[in-house]
Amino acid sequence: MANEMKSSNAVMDVVRNYMEERCANDPILAIKYANPAKSLEKALNFVAHEVQKSGLTIMDSDSVFSLILHYYDENLEDVPNVNCKIAVAKELTDTERAEAKEQAMEQYKEEQLREIRRQNQPKATAPKHTATAPKAGAEINVQPNLFGDDF
């Protein structure tokens, strides 16, 4: 059972509602949907298998529903169980969308301020090279003074 896909109730509800709406308008699909050899779990496993084969990690709902309809329309072989998680994207209300936009703008402003502060910080520089006294025994290069040693 470790390799079995676990579908959340939300995913199952979305797919079930979609299929029931489609079956209400399509009696042929309703007959195929009632086939005891097929189930929503197997349909979602088929979708996960197809997504895995395609190399994708995310898929839009139209593509998912198209694959589910394909599963019920065709006599497909059972696919091996896929270990994955399937999630449903939540449709945001106008208020939630506005709040998310405001949060994103605030986060963007904070990131920009952080970057400006980082750029304005004094940069650590290497210590300046200072003159050092000559080593003992080394010749000192002294230029003669035109006015004598008194000056």
C-alpha positions as CSV (number, residue, x, y, z in Angstrom):
1,M,0.0,0.0,0.0
2,A,3.0,2.3,0.3
3,N,2.9,3.0,-3.5
4,E,-0.8,3.9,-3.6
5,M,-1.9,7.4,-4.4
6,K,-3.9,9.1,-1.7
7,S,-6.5,11.5,-3.0
8,S,-7.8,14.1,-0.7
9,N,-11.6,14.5,-0.2
10,A,-11.4,17.9,-1.9
11,V,-10.0,16.4,-5.1
12,M,-12.5,13.5,-5.1
13,D,-15.4,16.0,-4.5
14,V,-14.3,18.2,-7.4
15,V,-13.9,15.3,-9.8
16,R,-17.2,13.7,-8.6
17,N,-19.1,17.0,-9.1
18,Y,-17.6,17.5,-12.5
19,M,-18.5,14.0,-13.6
20,E,-22.0,14.2,-12.3
21,E,-22.6,17.5,-14.1
22,R,-21.3,16.0,-17.3
23,C,-23.3,12.8,-16.9
24,A,-26.5,14.8,-16.4
25,N,-26.1,16.1,-20.0
26,D,-24.5,13.0,-21.6
27,P,-26.3,9.7,-21.0
28,I,-23.6,7.7,-22.8
29,L,-21.0,9.1,-20.4
30,A,-23.3,8.3,-17.5
31,I,-23.3,4.7,-18.6
32,K,-19.5,4.6,-18.8
33,Y,-19.3,6.4,-15.5
34,A,-21.4,3.8,-13.8
35,N,-19.1,1.0,-15.0
36,P,-18.2,-1.0,-11.8
37,A,-14.7,-1.8,-13.2
38,K,-13.9,1.9,-13.1
39,S,-13.6,4.3,-10.2
40,L,-12.7,7.8,-9.4
41,E,-9.6,6.6,-7.5
42,K,-8.5,4.7,-10.7
43,A,-9.3,7.7,-12.8
44,L,-7.1,9.9,-10.6
45,N,-4.4,7.3,-10.7
46,F,-4.6,7.3,-14.5
47,V,-4.3,11.1,-14.5
48,A,-1.2,10.9,-12.1
49,H,0.4,8.3,-14.3
50,E,-0.2,10.4,-17.5
51,V,1.2,13.5,-15.8
52,Q,4.2,11.5,-14.6
53,K,4.8,10.2,-18.1
54,S,4.7,13.7,-19.5
55,G,7.3,15.0,-17.1
56,L,5.0,17.8,-15.8
57,T,4.5,18.6,-12.1
58,I,1.4,20.7,-12.5
59,M,-1.5,20.6,-14.9
60,D,-4.5,22.9,-15.5
61,S,-8.0,21.7,-14.7
62,D,-9.1,21.4,-18.3
63,S,-6.3,19.0,-19.0
64,V,-7.1,17.0,-15.9
65,F,-10.8,16.7,-16.8
66,S,-9.9,15.8,-20.3
67,L,-7.7,12.9,-19.1
68,I,-10.5,11.8,-16.7
69,L,-13.0,11.8,-19.6
70,H,-10.5,9.8,-21.7
71,Y,-10.2,7.3,-18.8
72,Y,-14.0,6.7,-18.8
73,D,-14.4,6.8,-22.6
74,E,-11.7,4.2,-23.4
75,N,-11.0,0.6,-22.4
76,L,-7.7,1.3,-20.9
77,E,-5.4,-1.2,-19.2
78,D,-4.9,-0.6,-15.5
79,V,-1.9,1.6,-14.9
80,P,0.5,0.9,-12.0
81,N,-0.2,2.9,-8.8
82,V,1.5,6.2,-8.7
83,N,2.8,7.6,-5.4
84,C,1.9,11.3,-5.5
85,K,-0.3,14.0,-4.0
86,I,-3.0,15.7,-6.0
87,A,-4.2,19.1,-4.9
88,V,-7.1,21.3,-6.0
89,A,-6.5,25.0,-6.6
90,K,-8.9,27.2,-4.7
91,E,-10.7,29.9,-6.6
92,L,-10.1,33.2,-4.8
93,T,-12.9,35.7,-4.1
94,D,-12.3,39.4,-5.0
95,T,-11.6,40.2,-1.4
96,E,-9.0,37.4,-1.1
97,R,-7.5,38.4,-4.4
98,A,-7.1,42.0,-3.2
99,E,-5.6,40.8,0.1
100,A,-3.1,38.6,-1.7
101,K,-2.1,41.4,-4.0
102,E,-1.6,43.7,-1.0
103,Q,0.5,41.1,0.7
104,A,2.6,40.6,-2.4
105,M,3.1,44.4,-2.8
106,E,4.2,44.7,0.9
107,Q,6.6,41.8,0.6
108,Y,8.1,43.4,-2.6
109,K,8.6,46.7,-0.9
110,E,10.3,45.0,2.1
111,E,12.6,43.1,-0.3
112,Q,13.5,46.3,-2.2
113,L,14.2,48.2,1.1
114,R,16.5,45.4,2.2
115,E,18.3,45.5,-1.1
116,I,18.8,49.3,-0.9
117,R,20.0,49.1,2.7
118,R,22.5,46.3,1.7
119,Q,23.8,48.4,-1.2
120,N,24.2,51.5,1.0
121,Q,26.2,49.8,3.8
122,P,29.8,50.8,3.9
123,K,31.9,48.2,2.2
124,A,34.7,46.6,4.2
125,T,38.0,47.7,2.7
126,A,41.4,46.2,3.1
127,P,43.6,48.1,5.6
128,K,45.7,50.9,3.9
129,H,49.3,50.1,3.4
130,T,51.4,52.3,5.7
131,A,55.1,52.9,5.4
132,T,57.3,50.8,7.6
133,A,60.7,51.5,9.1
134,P,63.6,50.0,7.1
135,K,65.1,46.8,8.4
136,A,68.1,46.9,10.5
137,G,71.3,47.0,8.5
138,A,69.6,48.2,5.3
139,E,70.9,51.2,3.6
140,I,68.8,54.3,4.0
141,N,68.4,56.2,0.8
142,V,68.9,59.8,1.9
143,Q,69.2,62.7,-0.4
144,P,71.8,65.3,0.5
145,N,70.6,68.7,1.8
146,L,71.9,71.7,-0.1
147,F,72.0,73.8,3.1
148,G,74.1,71.5,5.1
149,D,73.3,69.2,8.0
150,D,72.0,72.1,10.2
151,F,68.8,72.3,8.4
